[in-house]
Amino acid sequence: MQNQTLRPISPADADQLRGLYKTSLEINARGFITNPSFHGDIYDRAAQYQRGNGAMLGLFQDNTLLGFGGLKQKENGRVELCNLHLHPQQHGKGLGKQIALALIDEARELDYQTVELHVTVTQESAIGLYKRLGFIETGRKVYDVEGQSCDTVFMELPL
């Protein structure tokens, strides 16, 4: 695609970030909690990640947010790849892989030793992507949250 830019999320992107996040949660009704307010404000989390030796990168085309993903600092040289979301019309185009690879590179630059993540089992495409990128499954857990059962896969990638 032409005019694509992958860059840190800025305050000017807050409304697009919130809108895309809401849309992404709504289309994954079998995924984790689909109510954005349960998770807190996504822009506030982006700013927190960026202040805390992490990142929130957005993929833009002509100033339109196509997708985003974050890195959240953990302990002991670990960082969590989180909040990887794409606009529904952008699925299947390799953009999730592009964002994930950029986040992995960013994790290396930030001097982390391991990238971890978790994803619900219903997100089969995401699990497949992470496996192709070298992530290995480290465990599973079922969470019962707000009356919804979420079977979750944990994965990690040594850097």
N, C-alpha and C positions, 0 to 999 in steps of 0.2 A: 504494500500500500504506500501511497505517496504521502509526504508531509507527516509521517509518524514521529513522535517524540516521546521518549521515555525519560521522565524527570520526577524529582521529588514533588509531592503534593504541596501546594501553597494555600494560603488563606483565600485567594481568589478562586480556588477549585472546590471550596467547601460545599456549595450547593450541588454541584454536579456529583461530588463524591457521595453525599447523602442520598441523592436520588438514585444513583446506580446501585448503591448498597441495598436500598429498600427494594428495588426491582429484582435484584439478584436473589435476595432472601425469599421473596414472594414466589419466584418460579421454582424454587427448590422446596416444595411443600413437604417432601419426605426427608429433608435434611434436618439440620439443627433448628433451633427455635427461629421461626420466621418473623417474629415481631421485632423490628429494629430497636424499639425502646428497651427491650430486655437486655440487649448488648451494650447499651449506652451510645453516645454520639460517636459516629465513626470518624468525624473530623477531629474531635477531641482525642480519640485514640491515635490517630495519625500524628498529631502534634506531640503526643506523649512518646510515641515510638521514636520520633525524630530527635526529641530532647534526650532520650535515654539510650544512646549508642545503638540506635536501630534505624529504621527507614520506613517510609511509605512512598512507593513509587506509583505514578500514574502513567498509563500509555494513552497518548492523545493523538488524534488526527484532526488537523485544522482546529485546534483548541476544544475539541469534543472528547470527553473522557470515554475511552473504549473499555478500559479495565484498570485494575490496580491490585497491589499486593503489599504486604508489610513484613517487617522484621521487628520482633519484640525481644528485647534483651531478657535472657534468663540467667541462671547461675552457672558457675564453673565452666566458662568458655562456650556456653551454648546460647543459641538464638532460635526463636520460633518463627518459622515462615507461616504467616497468618493472613487472613482476610484477602485471599486471592479470589477476585471476582471479575467477571467479564460481562459486558452487555450481552443479552441473549442473542442478538443478531451477529455477534462476533465469535460465537462458539465454533469450534472445528477449523479454525484458520491458523492455528499455531501461536496465537497471541498469549495464551496462558503459559505456554512453554517459554516464550520470549520474556515474559515478566518474571517467571520463576527463575530462569537462568540469570537474569539481571540481579535478582535478589540474592541468589547464591554467590555471585561475584561480589556483590556488596558485602555479604557476610564475611567473605575472605578478606576484603579490604579493611573491614572493621576488626579483623584479627580473631574471629571466632573459630573454634575447632570443630563444632558440630551444629548442624541445622536440624531442628526437630519440627514436627508438625503433627496435627491430628485432623482427621476428616471423617465424616459419617460414611458408613458403608454404602449408603445409597448414592454417593458421589463417585460412581464407578469410573467415569472418565478422568476425574482428578486423581484417583488412586492409580490408574494406569499411567498417567503422566508422571507422577512421582516415582513410580517403579522404573520407568524408562530413564529417568534422570539419576537413578542410582540409589534412591531411598530404600531402606529396608524396614519391614514391619517389626516393631518392637513390642507390641501388645495391643490388647483390645479391652474396652470397658463399655458397659451400657450405663448411660445416665438417664435418670428419670427426672425431667425438668418440666414444670408447668403442665403436668399430665401427659407429657410426650416422652416416649422412650427413644433414646438416641444411641444406636450402636456405633461406637467410635473406634477407628483404627489409629494407632500411634505409629509414626515412622520417623526415621532419622537418616541423616547423610553425614558421614565424617568428611571433613574438609582437608 
